[in-house]
Amino acid sequence: MKSDLINAVLPDELIEEIFGHLESKLSRDACSLVCKRWLSLERLSRFSISISSSTPESYIRLLSTVFVNLRSVYIDERRTMSLPVLCVRL
């Protein structure tokens, strides 16, 4: 299938490197919607996230299993809790 050629040609390491150069969360989120492989690779390459201070503890535990390479979590007290597309795609 021609549309899947990029997945046949690019190794995981290169796609992860590309994700690492994306500066906006919106761009990273958009890339994670391309296919299941890209979703998995994007999650592996995400090192920090921002969450609401009202985020339930169970959700925080879920994030730690989905984003296994997290190094920092920013807790924003001004942010309201909204469940992103992430929960729908699990």
Phi and psi restraints in degrees (range 20) as a CNS / XPLOR table:
assign (resid 1 and name C) (resid 2 and name N)
       (resid 2 and name CA) (resid 2 and name C) 1.0 -62.5 20.0 2
assign (resid 2 and name N) (resid 2 and name CA)
       (resid 2 and name C) (resid 3 and name N) 1.0 -36.5 20.0 2
assign (resid 2 and name C) (resid 3 and name N)
       (resid 3 and name CA) (resid 3 and name C) 1.0 -68.1 20.0 2
assign (resid 3 and name N) (resid 3 and name CA)
       (resid 3 and name C) (resid 4 and name N) 1.0 -19.4 20.0 2
assign (resid 3 and name C) (resid 4 and name N)
       (resid 4 and name CA) (resid 4 and name C) 1.0 -98.7 20.0 2
assign (resid 4 and name N) (resid 4 and name CA)
       (resid 4 and name C) (resid 5 and name N) 1.0 8.5 20.0 2
assign (resid 4 and name C) (resid 5 and name N)
       (resid 5 and name CA) (resid 5 and name C) 1.0 -58.4 20.0 2
assign (resid 5 and name N) (resid 5 and name CA)
       (resid 5 and name C) (resid 6 and name N) 1.0 -39.0 20.0 2
assign (resid 5 and name C) (resid 6 and name N)
       (resid 6 and name CA) (resid 6 and name C) 1.0 -60.1 20.0 2
assign (resid 6 and name N) (resid 6 and name CA)
       (resid 6 and name C) (resid 7 and name N) 1.0 -36.0 20.0 2
assign (resid 6 and name C) (resid 7 and name N)
       (resid 7 and name CA) (resid 7 and name C) 1.0 -71.6 20.0 2
assign (resid 7 and name N) (resid 7 and name CA)
       (resid 7 and name C) (resid 8 and name N) 1.0 -28.4 20.0 2
assign (resid 7 and name C) (resid 8 and name N)
       (resid 8 and name CA) (resid 8 and name C) 1.0 -77.1 20.0 2
assign (resid 8 and name N) (resid 8 and name CA)
       (resid 8 and name C) (resid 9 and name N) 1.0 -27.4 20.0 2
assign (resid 8 and name C) (resid 9 and name N)
       (resid 9 and name CA) (resid 9 and name C) 1.0 -95.5 20.0 2
assign (resid 9 and name N) (resid 9 and name CA)
       (resid 9 and name C) (resid 10 and name N) 1.0 -41.4 20.0 2
assign (resid 9 and name C) (resid 10 and name N)
       (resid 10 and name CA) (resid 10 and name C) 1.0 -88.4 20.0 2
assign (resid 10 and name N) (resid 10 and name CA)
       (resid 10 and name C) (resid 11 and name N) 1.0 128.1 20.0 2
assign (resid 10 and name C) (resid 11 and name N)
       (resid 11 and name CA) (resid 11 and name C) 1.0 -75.4 20.0 2
assign (resid 11 and name N) (resid 11 and name CA)
       (resid 11 and name C) (resid 12 and name N) 1.0 160.1 20.0 2
assign (resid 11 and name C) (resid 12 and name N)
       (resid 12 and name CA) (resid 12 and name C) 1.0 -53.8 20.0 2
assign (resid 12 and name N) (resid 12 and name CA)
       (resid 12 and name C) (resid 13 and name N) 1.0 -42.8 20.0 2
assign (resid 12 and name C) (resid 13 and name N)
       (resid 13 and name CA) (resid 13 and name C) 1.0 -59.4 20.0 2
assign (resid 13 and name N) (resid 13 and name CA)
       (resid 13 and name C) (resid 14 and name N) 1.0 -38.7 20.0 2
assign (resid 13 and name C) (resid 14 and name N)
       (resid 14 and name CA) (resid 14 and name C) 1.0 -71.1 20.0 2
assign (resid 14 and name N) (resid 14 and name CA)
       (resid 14 and name C) (resid 15 and name N) 1.0 -40.9 20.0 2
assign (resid 14 and name C) (resid 15 and name N)
       (resid 15 and name CA) (resid 15 and name C) 1.0 -64.2 20.0 2
assign (resid 15 and name N) (resid 15 and name CA)
       (resid 15 and name C) (resid 16 and name N) 1.0 -42.0 20.0 2
assign (resid 15 and name C) (resid 16 and name N)
       (resid 16 and name CA) (resid 16 and name C) 1.0 -61.3 20.0 2
assign (resid 16 and name N) (resid 16 and name CA)
       (resid 16 and name C) (resid 17 and name N) 1.0 -39.8 20.0 2
assign (resid 16 and name C) (resid 17 and name N)
       (resid 17 and name CA) (resid 17 and name C) 1.0 -62.4 20.0 2
assign (resid 17 and name N) (resid 17 and name CA)
       (resid 17 and name C) (resid 18 and name N) 1.0 -42.3 20.0 2
assign (resid 17 and name C) (resid 18 and name N)
       (resid 18 and name CA) (resid 18 and name C) 1.0 -62.3 20.0 2
assign (resid 18 and name N) (resid 18 and name CA)
       (resid 18 and name C) (resid 19 and name N) 1.0 -46.3 20.0 2
assign (resid 18 and name C) (resid 19 and name N)
       (resid 19 and name CA) (resid 19 and name C) 1.0 -58.0 20.0 2
assign (resid 19 and name N) (resid 19 and name CA)
       (resid 19 and name C) (resid 20 and name N) 1.0 -36.8 20.0 2
assign (resid 19 and name C) (resid 20 and name N)
       (resid 20 and name CA) (resid 20 and name C) 1.0 -63.5 20.0 2
assign (resid 20 and name N) (resid 20 and name CA)
       (resid 20 and name C) (resid 21 and name N) 1.0 -21.1 20.0 2
assign (resid 20 and name C) (resid 21 and name N)
       (resid 21 and name CA) (resid 21 and name C) 1.0 -93.7 20.0 2
assign (resid 21 and name N) (resid 21 and name CA)
       (resid 21 and name C) (resid 22 and name N) 1.0 -5.3 20.0 2
assign (resid 21 and name C) (resid 22 and name N)
       (resid 22 and name CA) (resid 22 and name C) 1.0 -79.7 20.0 2
assign (resid 22 and name N) (resid 22 and name CA)
       (resid 22 and name C) (resid 23 and name N) 1.0 123.4 20.0 2
assign (resid 22 and name C) (resid 23 and name N)
       (resid 23 and name CA) (resid 23 and name C) 1.0 -89.8 20.0 2
assign (resid 23 and name N) (resid 23 and name CA)
       (resid 23 and name C) (resid 24 and name N) 1.0 -28.7 20.0 2
assign (resid 23 and name C) (resid 24 and name N)
       (resid 24 and name CA) (resid 24 and name C) 1.0 -95.8 20.0 2
assign (resid 24 and name N) (resid 24 and name CA)
       (resid 24 and name C) (resid 25 and name N) 1.0 141.8 20.0 2
assign (resid 24 and name C) (resid 25 and name N)
       (resid 25 and name CA) (resid 25 and name C) 1.0 -60.9 20.0 2
assign (resid 25 and name N) (resid 25 and name CA)
       (resid 25 and name C) (resid 26 and name N) 1.0 -37.1 20.0 2
assign (resid 25 and name C) (resid 26 and name N)
       (resid 26 and name CA) (resid 26 and name C) 1.0 -59.8 20.0 2
assign (resid 26 and name N) (resid 26 and name CA)
       (resid 26 and name C) (resid 27 and name N) 1.0 -42.6 20.0 2
assign (resid 26 and name C) (resid 27 and name N)
       (resid 27 and name CA) (resid 27 and name C) 1.0 -65.8 20.0 2
assign (resid 27 and name N) (resid 27 and name CA)
       (resid 27 and name C) (resid 28 and name N) 1.0 -43.2 20.0 2
assign (resid 27 and name C) (resid 28 and name N)
       (resid 28 and name CA) (resid 28 and name C) 1.0 -63.6 20.0 2
assign (resid 28 and name N) (resid 28 and name CA)
       (resid 28 and name C) (resid 29 and name N) 1.0 -43.1 20.0 2
assign (resid 28 and name C) (resid 29 and name N)
       (resid 29 and name CA) (resid 29 and name C) 1.0 -62.4 20.0 2
assign (resid 29 and name N) (resid 29 and name CA)
       (resid 29 and name C) (resid 30 and name N) 1.0 -40.3 20.0 2
assign (resid 29 and name C) (resid 30 and name N)
       (resid 30 and name CA) (resid 30 and name C) 1.0 -64.4 20.0 2
assign (resid 30 and name N) (resid 30 and name CA)
       (resid 30 and name C) (resid 31 and name N) 1.0 -41.6 20.0 2
assign (resid 30 and name C) (resid 31 and name N)
       (resid 31 and name CA) (resid 31 and name C) 1.0 -63.9 20.0 2
assign (resid 31 and name N) (resid 31 and name CA)
       (resid 31 and name C) (resid 32 and name N) 1.0 -34.2 20.0 2
assign (resid 31 and name C) (resid 32 and name N)
       (resid 32 and name CA) (resid 32 and name C) 1.0 -69.3 20.0 2
assign (resid 32 and name N) (resid 32 and name CA)
       (resid 32 and name C) (resid 33 and name N) 1.0 -13.4 20.0 2
assign (resid 32 and name C) (resid 33 and name N)
       (resid 33 and name CA) (resid 33 and name C) 1.0 -88.1 20.0 2
assign (resid 33 and name N) (resid 33 and name CA)
       (resid 33 and name C) (resid 34 and name N) 1.0 -7.3 20.0 2
assign (resid 33 and name C) (resid 34 and name N)
       (resid 34 and name CA) (resid 34 and name C) 1.0 -62.4 20.0 2
assign (resid 34 and name N) (resid 34 and name CA)
       (resid 34 and name C) (resid 35 and name N) 1.0 -50.5 20.0 2
assign (resid 34 and name C) (resid 35 and name N)
       (resid 35 and name CA) (resid 35 and name C) 1.0 -164.0 20.0 2
assign (resid 35 and name N) (resid 35 and name CA)
       (resid 35 and name C) (resid 36 and name N) 1.0 172.5 20.0 2
assign (resid 35 and name C) (resid 36 and name N)
       (resid 36 and name CA) (resid 36 and name C) 1.0 -63.2 20.0 2
assign (resid 36 and name N) (resid 36 and name CA)
       (resid 36 and name C) (resid 37 and name N) 1.0 -36.3 20.0 2
assign (resid 36 and name C) (resid 37 and name N)
       (resid 37 and name CA) (resid 37 and name C) 1.0 -62.7 20.0 2
assign (resid 37 and name N) (resid 37 and name CA)
       (resid 37 and name C) (resid 38 and name N) 1.0 -46.1 20.0 2
assign (resid 37 and name C) (resid 38 and name N)
       (resid 38 and name CA) (resid 38 and name C) 1.0 -67.2 20.0 2
assign (resid 38 and name N) (resid 38 and name CA)
       (resid 38 and name C) (resid 39 and name N) 1.0 -35.1 20.0 2
assign (resid 38 and name C) (resid 39 and name N)
       (resid 39 and name CA) (resid 39 and name C) 1.0 -60.0 20.0 2
assign (resid 39 and name N) (resid 39 and name CA)
       (resid 39 and name C) (resid 40 and name N) 1.0 -48.2 20.0 2
assign (resid 39 and name C) (resid 40 and name N)
       (resid 40 and name CA) (resid 40 and name C) 1.0 -62.5 20.0 2
assign (resid 40 and name N) (resid 40 and name CA)
       (resid 40 and name C) (resid 41 and name N) 1.0 -44.6 20.0 2
assign (resid 40 and name C) (resid 41 and name N)
       (resid 41 and name CA) (resid 41 and name C) 1.0 -67.8 20.0 2
assign (resid 41 and name N) (resid 41 and name CA)
       (resid 41 and name C) (resid 42 and name N) 1.0 -37.2 20.0 2
assign (resid 41 and name C) (resid 42 and name N)
       (resid 42 and name CA) (resid 42 and name C) 1.0 -65.0 20.0 2
assign (resid 42 and name N) (resid 42 and name CA)
       (resid 42 and name C) (resid 43 and name N) 1.0 -41.0 20.0 2
assign (resid 42 and name C) (resid 43 and name N)
       (resid 43 and name CA) (resid 43 and name C) 1.0 -63.4 20.0 2
assign (resid 43 and name N) (resid 43 and name CA)
       (resid 43 and name C) (resid 44 and name N) 1.0 -38.5 20.0 2
assign (resid 43 and name C) (resid 44 and name N)
       (resid 44 and name CA) (resid 44 and name C) 1.0 -67.3 20.0 2
assign (resid 44 and name N) (resid 44 and name CA)
       (resid 44 and name C) (resid 45 and name N) 1.0 -29.7 20.0 2
assign (resid 44 and name C) (resid 45 and name N)
       (resid 45 and name CA) (resid 45 and name C) 1.0 -94.0 20.0 2
assign (resid 45 and name N) (resid 45 and name CA)
       (resid 45 and name C) (resid 46 and name N) 1.0 2.1 20.0 2
assign (resid 45 and name C) (resid 46 and name N)
       (resid 46 and name CA) (resid 46 and name C) 1.0 -92.4 20.0 2
assign (resid 46 and name N) (resid 46 and name CA)
       (resid 46 and name C) (resid 47 and name N) 1.0 121.3 20.0 2
assign (resid 46 and name C) (resid 47 and name N)
       (resid 47 and name CA) (resid 47 and name C) 1.0 -105.1 20.0 2
assign (resid 47 and name N) (resid 47 and name CA)
       (resid 47 and name C) (resid 48 and name N) 1.0 -14.8 20.0 2
assign (resid 47 and name C) (resid 48 and name N)
       (resid 48 and name CA) (resid 48 and name C) 1.0 -144.6 20.0 2
assign (resid 48 and name N) (resid 48 and name CA)
       (resid 48 and name C) (resid 49 and name N) 1.0 150.5 20.0 2
assign (resid 48 and name C) (resid 49 and name N)
       (resid 49 and name CA) (resid 49 and name C) 1.0 -140.8 20.0 2
assign (resid 49 and name N) (resid 49 and name CA)
       (resid 49 and name C) (resid 50 and name N) 1.0 162.5 20.0 2
assign (resid 49 and name C) (resid 50 and name N)
       (resid 50 and name CA) (resid 50 and name C) 1.0 -120.2 20.0 2
assign (resid 50 and name N) (resid 50 and name CA)
       (resid 50 and name C) (resid 51 and name N) 1.0 132.3 20.0 2
assign (resid 50 and name C) (resid 51 and name N)
       (resid 51 and name CA) (resid 51 and name C) 1.0 -131.2 20.0 2
assign (resid 51 and name N) (resid 51 and name CA)
       (resid 51 and name C) (resid 52 and name N) 1.0 164.3 20.0 2
assign (resid 51 and name C) (resid 52 and name N)
       (resid 52 and name CA) (resid 52 and name C) 1.0 -78.9 20.0 2
assign (resid 52 and name N) (resid 52 and name CA)
       (resid 52 and name C) (resid 53 and name N) 1.0 150.9 20.0 2
assign (resid 52 and name C) (resid 53 and name N)
       (resid 53 and name CA) (resid 53 and name C) 1.0 -68.0 20.0 2
assign (resid 53 and name N) (resid 53 and name CA)
       (resid 53 and name C) (resid 54 and name N) 1.0 -16.7 20.0 2
assign (resid 53 and name C) (resid 54 and name N)
       (resid 54 and name CA) (resid 54 and name C) 1.0 -94.0 20.0 2
assign (resid 54 and name N) (resid 54 and name CA)
       (resid 54 and name C) (resid 55 and name N) 1.0 9.8 20.0 2
assign (resid 54 and name C) (resid 55 and name N)
       (resid 55 and name CA) (resid 55 and name C) 1.0 -64.3 20.0 2
assign (resid 55 and name N) (resid 55 and name CA)
       (resid 55 and name C) (resid 56 and name N) 1.0 126.9 20.0 2
assign (resid 55 and name C) (resid 56 and name N)
       (resid 56 and name CA) (resid 56 and name C) 1.0 -62.2 20.0 2
assign (resid 56 and name N) (resid 56 and name CA)
       (resid 56 and name C) (resid 57 and name N) 1.0 148.0 20.0 2
assign (resid 56 and name C) (resid 57 and name N)
       (resid 57 and name CA) (resid 57 and name C) 1.0 -59.0 20.0 2
assign (resid 57 and name N) (resid 57 and name CA)
       (resid 57 and name C) (resid 58 and name N) 1.0 -37.0 20.0 2
assign (resid 57 and name C) (resid 58 and name N)
       (resid 58 and name CA) (resid 58 and name C) 1.0 -63.6 20.0 2
assign (resid 58 and name N) (resid 58 and name CA)
       (resid 58 and name C) (resid 59 and name N) 1.0 -35.1 20.0 2
assign (resid 58 and name C) (resid 59 and name N)
       (resid 59 and name CA) (resid 59 and name C) 1.0 -69.1 20.0 2
assign (resid 59 and name N) (resid 59 and name CA)
       (resid 59 and name C) (resid 60 and name N) 1.0 -38.5 20.0 2
assign (resid 59 and name C) (resid 60 and name N)
       (resid 60 and name CA) (resid 60 and name C) 1.0 -63.7 20.0 2
assign (resid 60 and name N) (resid 60 and name CA)
       (resid 60 and name C) (resid 61 and name N) 1.0 -41.4 20.0 2
assign (resid 60 and name C) (resid 61 and name N)
       (resid 61 and name CA) (resid 61 and name C) 1.0 -62.2 20.0 2
assign (resid 61 and name N) (resid 61 and name CA)
       (resid 61 and name C) (resid 62 and name N) 1.0 -39.9 20.0 2
assign (resid 61 and name C) (resid 62 and name N)
       (resid 62 and name CA) (resid 62 and name C) 1.0 -61.6 20.0 2
assign (resid 62 and name N) (resid 62 and name CA)
       (resid 62 and name C) (resid 63 and name N) 1.0 -43.0 20.0 2
assign (resid 62 and name C) (resid 63 and name N)
       (resid 63 and name CA) (resid 63 and name C) 1.0 -59.9 20.0 2
assign (resid 63 and name N) (resid 63 and name CA)
       (resid 63 and name C) (resid 64 and name N) 1.0 -38.4 20.0 2
assign (resid 63 and name C) (resid 64 and name N)
       (resid 64 and name CA) (resid 64 and name C) 1.0 -69.3 20.0 2
assign (resid 64 and name N) (resid 64 and name CA)
       (resid 64 and name C) (resid 65 and name N) 1.0 -22.0 20.0 2
assign (resid 64 and name C) (resid 65 and name N)
       (resid 65 and name CA) (resid 65 and name C) 1.0 -89.0 20.0 2
assign (resid 65 and name N) (resid 65 and name CA)
       (resid 65 and name C) (resid 66 and name N) 1.0 -26.7 20.0 2
assign (resid 65 and name C) (resid 66 and name N)
       (resid 66 and name CA) (resid 66 and name C) 1.0 -81.9 20.0 2
assign (resid 66 and name N) (resid 66 and name CA)
       (resid 66 and name C) (resid 67 and name N) 1.0 -44.2 20.0 2
assign (resid 66 and name C) (resid 67 and name N)
       (resid 67 and name CA) (resid 67 and name C) 1.0 -104.5 20.0 2
assign (resid 67 and name N) (resid 67 and name CA)
       (resid 67 and name C) (resid 68 and name N) 1.0 82.1 20.0 2
assign (resid 67 and name C) (resid 68 and name N)
       (resid 68 and name CA) (resid 68 and name C) 1.0 -71.1 20.0 2
assign (resid 68 and name N) (resid 68 and name CA)
       (resid 68 and name C) (resid 69 and name N) 1.0 -18.1 20.0 2
assign (resid 68 and name C) (resid 69 and name N)
       (resid 69 and name CA) (resid 69 and name C) 1.0 -102.9 20.0 2
assign (resid 69 and name N) (resid 69 and name CA)
       (resid 69 and name C) (resid 70 and name N) 1.0 20.0 20.0 2
assign (resid 69 and name C) (resid 70 and name N)
       (resid 70 and name CA) (resid 70 and name C) 1.0 -60.3 20.0 2
assign (resid 70 and name N) (resid 70 and name CA)
       (resid 70 and name C) (resid 71 and name N) 1.0 135.7 20.0 2
assign (resid 70 and name C) (resid 71 and name N)
       (resid 71 and name CA) (resid 71 and name C) 1.0 -114.1 20.0 2
assign (resid 71 and name N) (resid 71 and name CA)
       (resid 71 and name C) (resid 72 and name N) 1.0 -24.7 20.0 2
assign (resid 71 and name C) (resid 72 and name N)
       (resid 72 and name CA) (resid 72 and name C) 1.0 -148.7 20.0 2
assign (resid 72 and name N) (resid 72 and name CA)
       (resid 72 and name C) (resid 73 and name N) 1.0 146.4 20.0 2
assign (resid 72 and name C) (resid 73 and name N)
       (resid 73 and name CA) (resid 73 and name C) 1.0 -127.8 20.0 2
assign (resid 73 and name N) (resid 73 and name CA)
       (resid 73 and name C) (resid 74 and name N) 1.0 121.0 20.0 2
assign (resid 73 and name C) (resid 74 and name N)
       (resid 74 and name CA) (resid 74 and name C) 1.0 -95.0 20.0 2
assign (resid 74 and name N) (resid 74 and name CA)
       (resid 74 and name C) (resid 75 and name N) 1.0 123.3 20.0 2
assign (resid 74 and name C) (resid 75 and name N)
       (resid 75 and name CA) (resid 75 and name C) 1.0 -101.5 20.0 2
assign (resid 75 and name N) (resid 75 and name CA)
       (resid 75 and name C) (resid 76 and name N) 1.0 113.5 20.0 2
assign (resid 75 and name C) (resid 76 and name N)
       (resid 76 and name CA) (resid 76 and name C) 1.0 -102.2 20.0 2
assign (resid 76 and name N) (resid 76 and name CA)
       (resid 76 and name C) (resid 77 and name N) 1.0 113.6 20.0 2
assign (resid 76 and name C) (resid 77 and name N)
       (resid 77 and name CA) (resid 77 and name C) 1.0 -72.6 20.0 2
assign (resid 77 and name N) (resid 77 and name CA)
       (resid 77 and name C) (resid 78 and name N) 1.0 -18.8 20.0 2
assign (resid 77 and name C) (resid 78 and name N)
       (resid 78 and name CA) (resid 78 and name C) 1.0 -84.8 20.0 2
assign (resid 78 and name N) (resid 78 and name CA)
       (resid 78 and name C) (resid 79 and name N) 1.0 -17.1 20.0 2
assign (resid 78 and name C) (resid 79 and name N)
       (resid 79 and name CA) (resid 79 and name C) 1.0 -82.7 20.0 2
assign (resid 79 and name N) (resid 79 and name CA)
       (resid 79 and name C) (resid 80 and name N) 1.0 140.7 20.0 2
assign (resid 79 and name C) (resid 80 and name N)
       (resid 80 and name CA) (resid 80 and name C) 1.0 -93.3 20.0 2
assign (resid 80 and name N) (resid 80 and name CA)
       (resid 80 and name C) (resid 81 and name N) 1.0 153.2 20.0 2
assign (resid 80 and name C) (resid 81 and name N)
       (resid 81 and name CA) (resid 81 and name C) 1.0 -75.8 20.0 2
assign (resid 81 and name N) (resid 81 and name CA)
       (resid 81 and name C) (resid 82 and name N) 1.0 124.0 20.0 2
assign (resid 81 and name C) (resid 82 and name N)
       (resid 82 and name CA) (resid 82 and name C) 1.0 -142.1 20.0 2
assign (resid 82 and name N) (resid 82 and name CA)
       (resid 82 and name C) (resid 83 and name N) 1.0 130.6 20.0 2
assign (resid 82 and name C) (resid 83 and name N)
       (resid 83 and name CA) (resid 83 and name C) 1.0 -78.4 20.0 2
assign (resid 83 and name N) (resid 83 and name CA)
       (resid 83 and name C) (resid 84 and name N) 1.0 118.7 20.0 2
assign (resid 83 and name C) (resid 84 and name N)
       (resid 84 and name CA) (resid 84 and name C) 1.0 -74.6 20.0 2
assign (resid 84 and name N) (resid 84 and name CA)
       (resid 84 and name C) (resid 85 and name N) 1.0 178.6 20.0 2
assign (resid 84 and name C) (resid 85 and name N)
       (resid 85 and name CA) (resid 85 and name C) 1.0 -58.0 20.0 2
assign (resid 85 and name N) (resid 85 and name CA)
       (resid 85 and name C) (resid 86 and name N) 1.0 -24.0 20.0 2
assign (resid 85 and name C) (resid 86 and name N)
       (resid 86 and name CA) (resid 86 and name C) 1.0 -47.7 20.0 2
assign (resid 86 and name N) (resid 86 and name CA)
       (resid 86 and name C) (resid 87 and name N) 1.0 -45.5 20.0 2
assign (resid 86 and name C) (resid 87 and name N)
       (resid 87 and name CA) (resid 87 and name C) 1.0 -67.8 20.0 2
assign (resid 87 and name N) (resid 87 and name CA)
       (resid 87 and name C) (resid 88 and name N) 1.0 -31.6 20.0 2
assign (resid 87 and name C) (resid 88 and name N)
       (resid 88 and name CA) (resid 88 and name C) 1.0 -71.7 20.0 2
assign (resid 88 and name N) (resid 88 and name CA)
       (resid 88 and name C) (resid 89 and name N) 1.0 -33.7 20.0 2
assign (resid 88 and name C) (resid 89 and name N)
       (resid 89 and name CA) (resid 89 and name C) 1.0 -88.2 20.0 2
assign (resid 89 and name N) (resid 89 and name CA)
       (resid 89 and name C) (resid 90 and name N) 1.0 -1.4 20.0 2
